[in-house]
Amino acid sequence: MKWFLHVVFAVAVSVAASLAPAQESWPSKPVKLIVPSSPGGGTDVFARLLAQALTDSMNQQFVVENRPGASGTVGAQTVATAPRDGYTFLVAANASIAINPAFNMKLAYNVETDLAPVARGVMAVSALIVNPDTGIKDIDDLVARAKKQPEALAFGSAGTGTSLYLGVRMIEEAGSVKFLHVPYKGIGPAYQDLLAGRLQFMYTDLASSIQYVSAGRLKALAVDRKTPLLPGIPTFAEAGWPSIESPTSFCVMAPSGVSPAVLQKMAAEVTKALKMLAPRLEQQALVPVFDTPAEFAADLARERGRWASFVKRNGITADQ
């Protein structure tokens, strides 16, 4: 019996020794960052900045691969079903990992058990913007007009399963008003209609709208967090609407089952990259979040609960 135990111990030590170099040498080949949206969007911009920073820091190539479709579920499924070897990660907006589950969508994967949190990444500053020709002065004015003429004020969005659409629904709930939703396949056409006056306002990410706001073609009423890009614009809380909290974040996830050592190393490298990229991210209206996988997992669980409660309370469905 003692002889058997000695053999088992020797084998275990040998296996552990053989695995250690493999983990220490990660990554030993190119790593894919799957983005579940088209090139040019906020998630894609962040992913490419992150990929270059990780490539420079780790002396190994990190490659962005766009897999758009089905509200981000195509790309998320790609990662959820990828090998658990640490060479495929997901860089996605929180819609894919926190909001979609609130709609009880039929997916080929379980977002909670098939994907593992790595890092929150960045928070994207969101803004409530209007066409200045409307003459709308602030949020109070917007809500007052909506009360007088329900569904007379139109807004556009790229889909109901996004934090930007839900941000407007939060204004509706807080102000007991109703707006007219005009859905678009992408945010670009919505901006064109807003600029042309066919839409009156939008709740959108500042990164894509700052060019119009700076040029005076659109007017910002409020932002969800302070930003040096618009120092004179109040937050929703400062404007008297603290319940409007519909954040957008660009996060890093891995397939469940990836080695904890690899997850921790990736998280540490993401934090290092975010610190290095901070000045550039600020110009993109992106705010770095420095957290651990455990902290991100706990925060993500709370976020999923908030979205589920809000969606159910307001009777929101994925096809609205």
ChimeraX attribute file (.defattr): number of C-alpha atoms within 10 A of each C-alpha:
attribute: neighborCount
match mode: 1-to-1
recipient: residues
	/A:1	6
	/A:2	7
	/A:3	8
	/A:4	9
	/A:5	10
	/A:6	11
	/A:7	12
	/A:8	12
	/A:9	12
	/A:10	12
	/A:11	12
	/A:12	12
	/A:13	12
	/A:14	11
	/A:15	11
	/A:16	11
	/A:17	11
	/A:18	11
	/A:19	11
	/A:20	10
	/A:21	10
	/A:22	11
	/A:23	17
	/A:24	12
	/A:25	10
	/A:26	18
	/A:27	20
	/A:28	14
	/A:29	12
	/A:30	14
	/A:31	20
	/A:32	19
	/A:33	26
	/A:34	26
	/A:35	31
	/A:36	28
	/A:37	24
	/A:38	16
	/A:39	16
	/A:40	11
	/A:41	15
	/A:42	22
	/A:43	22
	/A:44	24
	/A:45	15
	/A:46	22
	/A:47	27
	/A:48	20
	/A:49	16
	/A:50	24
	/A:51	21
	/A:52	16
	/A:53	21
	/A:54	22
	/A:55	16
	/A:56	13
	/A:57	14
	/A:58	13
	/A:59	13
	/A:60	16
	/A:61	19
	/A:62	25
	/A:63	19
	/A:64	22
	/A:65	20
	/A:66	18
	/A:67	18
	/A:68	17
	/A:69	13
	/A:70	10
	/A:71	19
	/A:72	22
	/A:73	24
	/A:74	20
	/A:75	23
	/A:76	31
	/A:77	21
	/A:78	19
	/A:79	28
	/A:80	26
	/A:81	15
	/A:82	17
	/A:83	14
	/A:84	16
	/A:85	15
	/A:86	22
	/A:87	21
	/A:88	23
	/A:89	27
	/A:90	29
	/A:91	33
	/A:92	28
	/A:93	28
	/A:94	24
	/A:95	24
	/A:96	23
	/A:97	23
	/A:98	23
	/A:99	23
	/A:100	24
	/A:101	20
	/A:102	22
	/A:103	17
	/A:104	11
	/A:105	11
	/A:106	9
	/A:107	12
	/A:108	11
	/A:109	16
	/A:110	14
	/A:111	20
	/A:112	16
	/A:113	11
	/A:114	17
	/A:115	23
	/A:116	23
	/A:117	24
	/A:118	29
	/A:119	28
	/A:120	29
	/A:121	29
	/A:122	23
	/A:123	19
	/A:124	27
	/A:125	22
	/A:126	28
	/A:127	27
	/A:128	24
	/A:129	28
	/A:130	27
	/A:131	23
	/A:132	18
	/A:133	13
	/A:134	14
	/A:135	11
	/A:136	20
	/A:137	13
	/A:138	18
	/A:139	19
	/A:140	15
	/A:141	12
	/A:142	21
	/A:143	22
	/A:144	14
	/A:145	16
	/A:146	21
	/A:147	16
	/A:148	10
	/A:149	13
	/A:150	13
	/A:151	15
	/A:152	14
	/A:153	19
	/A:154	18
	/A:155	24
	/A:156	27
	/A:157	26
	/A:158	19
	/A:159	21
	/A:160	22
	/A:161	25
	/A:162	22
	/A:163	26
	/A:164	25
	/A:165	21
	/A:166	24
	/A:167	23
	/A:168	24
	/A:169	25
	/A:170	19
	/A:171	21
	/A:172	17
	/A:173	16
	/A:174	14
	/A:175	17
	/A:176	12
	/A:177	19
	/A:178	20
	/A:179	20
	/A:180	15
	/A:181	20
	/A:182	14
	/A:183	16
	/A:184	13
	/A:185	10
	/A:186	14
	/A:187	17
	/A:188	13
	/A:189	14
	/A:190	22
	/A:191	22
	/A:192	12
	/A:193	16
	/A:194	21
	/A:195	19
	/A:196	13
	/A:197	16
	/A:198	16
	/A:199	22
	/A:200	23
	/A:201	30
	/A:202	25
	/A:203	26
	/A:204	26
	/A:205	24
	/A:206	26
	/A:207	20
	/A:208	18
	/A:209	20
	/A:210	20
	/A:211	12
	/A:212	16
	/A:213	18
	/A:214	13
	/A:215	9
	/A:216	12
	/A:217	16
	/A:218	21
	/A:219	25
	/A:220	27
	/A:221	22
	/A:222	24
	/A:223	24
	/A:224	24
	/A:225	19
	/A:226	18
	/A:227	19
	/A:228	10
	/A:229	15
	/A:230	17
	/A:231	8
	/A:232	11
	/A:233	18
	/A:234	19
	/A:235	21
	/A:236	21
	/A:237	15
	/A:238	12
	/A:239	15
	/A:240	12
	/A:241	17
	/A:242	12
	/A:243	12
	/A:244	20
	/A:245	17
	/A:246	18
	/A:247	20
	/A:248	22
	/A:249	22
	/A:250	25
	/A:251	24
	/A:252	27
	/A:253	26
	/A:254	28
	/A:255	28
	/A:256	20
	/A:257	15
	/A:258	17
	/A:259	14
	/A:260	13
	/A:261	13
	/A:262	19
	/A:263	21
	/A:264	16
	/A:265	17
	/A:266	22
	/A:267	23
	/A:268	18
	/A:269	17
	/A:270	24
	/A:271	20
	/A:272	15
	/A:273	22
	/A:274	23
	/A:275	14
	/A:276	13
	/A:277	15
	/A:278	15
	/A:279	12
	/A:280	12
	/A:281	20
	/A:282	17
	/A:283	13
	/A:284	19
	/A:285	25
	/A:286	26
	/A:287	21
	/A:288	21
	/A:289	17
	/A:290	18
	/A:291	18
	/A:292	17
	/A:293	21
	/A:294	14
	/A:295	14
	/A:296	21
	/A:297	18
	/A:298	11
	/A:299	14
	/A:300	18
	/A:301	12
	/A:302	13
	/A:303	17
	/A:304	20
	/A:305	15
	/A:306	14
	/A:307	21
	/A:308	18
	/A:309	13
	/A:310	17
	/A:311	18
	/A:312	12
	/A:313	10
	/A:314	12
	/A:315	8
	/A:316	16
	/A:317	14
	/A:318	15
	/A:319	8
	/A:320	10
